[in-house]
Structure formats: structure tokens, C-alpha cells
Amino acid sequence: MAKKVILGNVDLSEVSQTPCWYTLVTQFNYEEKAVNNICDAIDGTDFADKVEDFYIPIKYSKEVVHLADGSTKNKIHKVKGALSNYIFIKCVLDEGLWNLLRTTTGVAVIPTTGGFPVAISEQEIKKMKEKQAPEGFTPDELKALQNKLKYSLV
């Protein structure tokens, strides 16, 4: 007989069976590492089909720096702002994925309201992405940066 999974007073019975955005709070400066750890943990499992996207609210900007020898160098700045230590995951949440997320290294907590995980609307994520849109990149540079990262920027 299978042992019932204890979720720590979290009720997932009312969670949508369509992909929704959920908030994860990470340990200090672990946003990108937490996403990488989650990707590594779900790779090759049934959970990979349940996770659609990640979003880390970091604003990237590119600055061209002129060096003393007359050459130039591109410098990329990352600004975290008010949403530091937060990541957003678009997924279909169930008991197995909940346990995987909450036990992944770098994830501190998955916020709930009254024991129910609260989904964030697509419009709220879109607003955040617009405010944190990368600046100073050409479309090709932006695509290269996007491919390097495991999460969406825009």
C-alpha cells in the first residue's frame, strides 16, 4: 500500500489543471541557481511535461564601455530590484511537483494563502516582464542571452 505524501498543511485539490504561474521564494542570491536545480531535477521525468516556463524578475542592461586603449567592451548589468529572491514558474501543480519544488536546493518557500497555493495571472507576469525588459541589446544579442539562460526574459 502506498504511503500518503504529507504536504505540510497544503491543499492542492482546488489547483487548476491548466498551467498557471506560481511564486517561489529563493534563498538569498539563489534565483538562477534554483531554476537550474529545478531544471536538473525535472529533466527526464514526468514533471518536465508539467513545467512550461520560468521567469526571474532581473533587469538586464548593456553598456558600452570605452577603455583607455581606445577599444570598447560590452558590460552587462543585472538589477534585481524589489522582487529580489523571487522566481515564477508556470506549471501544472500536483503533489509530486509540489514536493520536488519545495525540497529543491535554493528554494526557501512556496507562498500559500490559507494553505492554498495562489496562481498569478498572465497579465501580472506580462506587466513585470515589460517593466524588467532588457535594454541596449540588439535582437541577436537578446536571443543569444535568452538561449544562455534557462528562463524567459520577455
Helices and strands as residue ranges (DSSP letters): E 20-26, H 31-42, G 46-49, E 51-55, E 59-66, E 72-79, G 81-83, E 86-91, H 95-102, E 107-109, E 112-113, E 116-117, H 122-131, H 139-148
